[in-house]
Amino acid sequence: MSSEVIRHIGVFTSGGDSPGMNAAIRAVVRAAALQGIQVSGIIGGYDGLLTGRVRTLGPRDVSNIVQRGGTILRSARSEEFRTIEGRVKAAAAIRELGMDALVAIGGDGTFTGANLLFKEHGVRTIGLPGTIDNDLAGTDYSIGYDTAINTAVEAIDRIRDTASSHDRLFFVEVMGRDTGFIALACAVAAGAEFVLVPERPEHIDELVEALSKGSGTKSSSIVVVAEGEEEGGAYDVSRKVKERIPNADIRVSVIGHIQRGGSPSVQDRLLASRLGVAAVDALIAGEHDKMIGVVNGQITLTPFTQSIGKVKSLNTDLFRVLAILAT
Ligand code: F6P
């Protein structure tokens, strides 16, 4: 790192992409340019530093991307960067390129890497939460989550149409890695009968009991299953339920990566734009090694060590709401 003054920053996206990452890149580039700060876009996350894939980004280079899903800077999970030698190489590249600081858009793994770069080489980074999983402590929402749940709910609504026509029981698996933020929100918003999430292990008994309450009066039932829940995913759960309710006409739908793509929602564009501008402000103010988020509507900085280590809790009230509304 050359000095405390920020003249040149590198921006990159890393880990699983999420809708709104482009809006965040655009915000960082334009906010920095307005302050006379040079911006380099690092292509392919940490890997781009190791392989020298870097391009200068000016305000016009980020035109017409606010509405686009994916990331113009590409994204990757770098194995080499996970090693001490890889990080020595990355820090040397940052020095050679003359970057004073980084803006990292990603999740847990991205911030773990940024924290190590600071500890080992003094590289200053501000992180933006970019993941559909919404599992980062220190922000109420991460960039991409709102779009992902809207996409998943739209898919579940379509499944409801066909499920009702055929009196079927559907198990719909959504993403979220080892958390249930996507599943719980989708279950409530799509009027599902039940939800299975890793944070709240439910037994098949409870699921069967809940389903039997609606049997005979409902034309369809939908169970939203978080991919990381402990019964083994939607297919395994469906097999276990079939053993208990042999007459049920069951189908399984795994929504998958559709949740990661598409034009970002207004909420995600707003969040990404605010956080991108705030990240540049934070670097100019001398902040580093922190994630920038929004808590109760306010921009908040959380040290990487806290956002990485802390488990973010689900809003448990939503389980009660779901149970009441599924009657
Ligand atoms: O972290 C985002 C996410 O989409 C998770 O919900 C999912 O478990 C994972 O990434 C999928 O990763 P990949 O795209 O590498 O298959």
Residues whose N, C-alpha, C, O or C-beta is under 5 A from the ligand:
A	BS01	F6P	G16 D133 M175 G176 R177
